[in-house]
């Protein structure tokens, strides 16, 4: 059983050996998972390459060129298996399912021996640095209903998804070579989602990601200069200002950040510091669901249609900076009007210097009106 809602988790294997986890409400009968398909083991060929100029790792996973791309509704791999048509979900119905990605960017290590992602002392300081690609990529199917959006989930179903994120975060953090767990959702063809079934993904990285390292450096500097936690102080400042607040709940505040990079960007932040999703209390998870579903529904009313977006959970690394980190969700979209898009052109793509075409205060005011 997981979470306060006592969801039952059943672990199984797909025909090609990949893991699958069913998260069911207790009233569902117990499952015996069997996948009758004839599948070859995944052909995995990938590695990690170090960019010395930016101090960042890049995963090279050429097999992803052949991943599933916008299948028809009849061929959706995340719909339940029915009437003799077998999908990635070998059951006729389910609540929430997590499965190992068939076309992963990161792959589990062959052994529990840690993979050293640091340069060796005897290596040439400019020589190419290549390491085995290790980690984990999982797919989270939010519902068995194909055409539903996240904000159309019932509060209890959305809460089950939060409990699943927490359970996977806690478990993956114990895996060898995992340094950070990232839960996210890509929604919409324009964003790059290749399957229209409501789903998200989880990446377990073998390193701390560049954005997290940058935020933790800023949080450390803030503590040294001012004391306290940077994220908590930013949240308090937004609450005092009030102009960019979209909604306040009992435990969570949704606001447009003062220096938003994207034409649509909302952050959801809890009142209490928690390093990762699994540290959130039952009350905090319930209130997150109420605030999040409301904000997502407002976004779909912004331009009178489904808004493509990325929802990204920022969590602490597994080992480093947990006292500085502050788990929160960043929700953003490239759509800047009903028929215009924010493209990452010269300044953003070439220099990483963003220019936003929408005033954060104007976006927040509009989203408040769409309650």
LINRAUR-V403578 format. One record per backbone hydrogen bond with DSSP energy under -1.0 kcal/mol. CO is the residue of the C=O (numbers start at 1). NH is the residue of the N-H. If there is no record, write none. Layout:
# LINRAUR-V403578
CO_NH / CO_NH
This chain:
# LINRAUR-V403578
2_7 / 3_6 / 7_2 / 8_24 / 10_22 / 12_20 / 14_17 / 18_14 / 19_100 / 20_12 / 21_98 / 22_10 / 23_96 / 24_8 / 25_28 / 47_60 / 48_131 / 49_58 / 51_55 / 51_56 / 56_51 / 58_49 / 60_47 / 61_64 / 62_65 / 63_66 / 64_67 / 73_76 / 77_88 / 82_85 / 85_82 / 89_81 / 89_91 / 91_81 / 96_23 / 97_141 / 98_21 / 99_139 / 107_135 / 120_123 / 124_127 / 129_50 / 131_48 / 136_204 / 137_101 / 138_202 / 139_99 / 140_200 / 141_97 / 149_152 / 150_153 / 154_158 / 155_159 / 156_160 / 157_161 / 158_162 / 159_163 / 160_164 / 161_165 / 162_166 / 163_167 / 164_168 / 165_169 / 166_170 / 167_171 / 168_172 / 169_173 / 171_174 / 172_175 / 175_178 / 179_318 / 180_205 / 182_203 / 183_313 / 184_201 / 185_311 / 187_309 / 188_192 / 188_193 / 194_70 / 198_142 / 200_140 / 201_184 / 202_138 / 203_182 / 204_136 / 205_179 / 205_180 / 209_213 / 210_214 / 211_215 / 212_216 / 213_217 / 214_218 / 215_219 / 216_220 / 217_221 / 218_222 / 219_223 / 220_224 / 221_225 / 222_226 / 223_227 / 229_233 / 230_234 / 231_235 / 232_236 / 233_237 / 234_238 / 235_239 / 236_240 / 237_241 / 238_242 / 242_245 / 244_256 / 247_254 / 251_271 / 252_249 / 253_269 / 254_246 / 254_247 / 255_267 / 257_260 / 264_333 / 266_331 / 267_255 / 268_329 / 269_253 / 274_327 / 275_316 / 276_279 / 277_280 / 281_285 / 282_286 / 283_287 / 284_288 / 285_289 / 286_290 / 287_291 / 288_292 / 289_293 / 290_294 / 291_295 / 292_296 / 293_297 / 294_298 / 295_299 / 296_300 / 300_305 / 309_187 / 310_332 / 311_185 / 312_330 / 314_328 / 321_325 / 328_314 / 329_268 / 330_312 / 331_266 / 332_310 / 333_264 / 334_342 / 340_336 / 340_337 / 343_345 / 345_349 / 346_350 / 347_351 / 347_353 / 348_352 / 359_363 / 360_364 / 361_365 / 362_366 / 363_367 / 364_368 / 365_369 / 368_371
